[in-house]
């Protein structure tokens, strides 16, 4: 997940609100198609923006299927491999739907896929909660630069970037507007997020 603000130069929008709505609708249709109806789907958003995206996907899935999918959140803070390298951060909430995740198709939802380390942490966290039938990944933006063999099953936009570039996702629930901005760092990030 890369939501750092640009330190050098103006950021340019690559997705605006209508684009985000459109790609979430497409992802919802893809989930229904691959899950053959999505009866056993559970959406788990990775805080912060992944939780909002999971809620939006659940609403789109309800429009398509007529049934509201269970939605929750999965805090990965204590499972990160960079805890000692970064300042302390507040724990977010993990909320698992009442029926749990055992035997279900869990779709992890996040805003940006970058190195893959956030998703690795999410898989570790998920392992402590239960045993899903399968796990899939839906992301709004895949910016490349994978450090681990992780790929998204559902991608809103593939956005090839350089390490000097930043991707900032803004969502109305957190930022007051919907957009994805592409900017540049003054120097390349050293931590490989």
C-alpha positions in Angstrom: 0.0 0.0 0.0 1.5 3.3 -1.0 -0.4 6.4 0.1 2.5 8.8 0.7 2.0 12.3 -0.5 4.2 13.7 -3.2 7.3 15.4 -1.9 8.4 17.0 -5.2 6.3 18.2 -8.0 2.5 18.3 -8.5 0.6 15.1 -8.5 -1.6 14.4 -11.5 -4.9 12.5 -11.4 -4.9 9.1 -13.1 -8.4 8.1 -11.8 -11.3 10.3 -10.8 -14.5 9.5 -9.0 -16.4 8.2 -12.1 -13.4 6.0 -13.0 -13.2 4.5 -9.5 -16.9 3.8 -9.5 -16.6 2.1 -12.9 -13.7 -0.1 -12.0 -15.4 -1.2 -8.8 -18.4 -2.2 -10.8 -16.2 -4.2 -13.1 -14.4 -5.9 -10.2 -17.8 -6.8 -8.6 -18.9 -8.4 -11.9 -15.6 -10.3 -12.1 -16.0 -11.6 -8.6 -19.5 -12.8 -9.3 -18.4 -14.5 -12.5 -15.3 -16.2 -10.9 -17.2 -17.2 -7.8 -20.1 -18.5 -9.7 -22.6 -16.3 -7.9 -20.6 -15.2 -4.9 -22.7 -17.1 -2.3 -19.8 -17.9 0.0 -17.8 -14.7 -0.5 -16.5 -12.6 2.4 -14.9 -9.3 1.7 -12.1 -8.2 4.1 -10.7 -4.7 3.7 -7.2 -3.8 4.8 -7.3 -0.6 6.7 -7.6 2.2 6.0 -8.8 2.7 2.4 -9.2 -1.0 1.7 -12.0 -1.1 4.3 -13.9 1.6 2.4 -13.3 -0.1 -0.9 -14.6 -3.4 0.5 -17.8 -1.7 1.7 -18.2 -0.2 -1.8 -17.6 -3.6 -3.5 -20.2 -5.2 -1.1 -22.8 -2.6 -2.2 -22.0 -3.2 -5.9 -22.2 -7.0 -5.3 -25.6 -6.5 -3.6 -26.8 -4.6 -6.7 -25.7 -7.5 -9.0 -26.7 -10.5 -6.8 -29.5 -9.1 -4.7 -27.6 -10.3 -1.6 -25.4 -8.3 0.7 -22.0 -10.1 1.1 -20.4 -10.2 4.6 -17.8 -7.4 5.0 -15.1 -7.0 7.6 -11.7 -5.5 8.1 -8.3 -7.1 8.7 -5.6 -5.2 10.7 -2.2 -6.3 9.6 -0.1 -3.9 11.8 1.4 -6.6 14.0 2.2 -8.9 11.1 4.3 -6.4 9.1 7.9 -7.2 8.6 8.9 -3.5 8.9 7.6 -2.8 12.4 11.1 -2.0 13.7 11.9 0.2 10.7 8.9 2.6 11.0 7.5 4.8 13.7 4.9 3.2 16.0 1.4 3.2 14.5 -2.0 2.8 16.0 -3.7 -0.5 15.6 -6.7 -0.6 13.4 -9.7 -2.8 14.0 -10.1 -6.4 12.8 -13.8 -7.2 12.3 -14.7 -10.6 11.1 -18.3 -11.2 10.0 -20.4 -13.3 12.4 -20.3 -16.5 10.3 -16.5 -16.3 10.2 -14.3 -17.2 7.3 -13.8 -21.0 7.6 -14.7 -22.7 4.3 -15.5 -19.3 2.6 -14.0 -17.5 -0.3 -12.2 -14.5 1.3 -11.5 -11.6 -1.0 -8.9 -9.3 0.5 -9.4 -5.7 -0.6 -6.7 -3.0 -0.6 -6.1 0.3 -2.4 -2.6 -0.1 -3.9 -0.5 -3.2 -4.5 3.2 -2.4 -4.5 5.9 -4.7 -3.1 3.4 -7.4 -1.9 4.5 -7.1 1.8 1.2 -5.7 3.0 -0.6 -8.7 1.4 1.9 -11.2 2.9 1.1 -9.7 6.3 -2.6 -10.0 5.6 -2.2 -13.6 4.7 -0.4 -14.2 8.0 -3.1 -12.3 9.9 -5.8 -14.3 8.1 -4.1 -17.6 9.1 -4.6 -16.7 12.8 -8.3 -16.1 12.3 -9.5 -19.1 10.4 -9.1 -21.4 7.4 -10.9 -20.0 4.3 -11.6 -22.3 1.3 -9.7 -19.8 -0.9 -8.2 -16.3 -0.7 -8.3 -13.8 -3.6 -7.0 -10.3 -3.8 -8.8 -7.2 -5.2 -6.9 -3.9 -5.5 -7.8 -0.5 -6.9 -4.3 0.1 -8.3 -1.4 -2.3 -9.1 1.7 -0.2 -9.5 4.3 -3.1 -9.9 7.6 -3.4 -8.2 6.8 -6.7 -6.5 9.3 -8.1 -4.0 7.2 -11.2 -3.2 5.4 -13.6 -5.5 2.0 -12.0 -5.0 -0.5 -11.0 -7.7 -4.0 -9.5 -7.6 -6.9 -11.5 -8.9 -8.9 -8.3 -9.5 -7.2 -5.0 -10.5 -8.9 -1.7 -11.1 -6.0 -0.2 -12.9 -2.5 -1.4 -13.7 -0.3 1.7 -13.3 3.3 1.0 -14.2 5.4 3.4 -12.1 9.1 4.1 -11.3 10.3 4.0 -7.7 10.6 7.8 -7.8 6.8 8.0 -8.3 4.1 7.9 -5.6 0.5 6.7 -5.9 -1.9 8.4 -3.5 -5.5 7.1 -3.3 -8.0 9.5 -2.0 -11.5 8.2 -1.0 -14.4 10.4 0.1 -14.8 8.6 3.4 -11.3 9.5 4.5 -10.2 12.4 2.2 -13.3 14.1 1.1 -12.9 13.2 -2.6 -12.3 10.2 -4.8 -9.1 10.1 -6.9 -5.9 8.4 -7.6 -2.9 10.7 -7.9 0.5 10.0 -9.4 3.4 12.2 -8.1 7.1 12.0 -7.6 9.4 11.6 -4.6 12.4 13.9 -4.3 14.4 10.7 -4.1 13.5 7.0 -4.4 12.1 5.4 -1.2 14.7 3.3 0.6 12.3 0.9 2.3 10.9 -0.7 -0.9 7.3 -0.4 0.2 
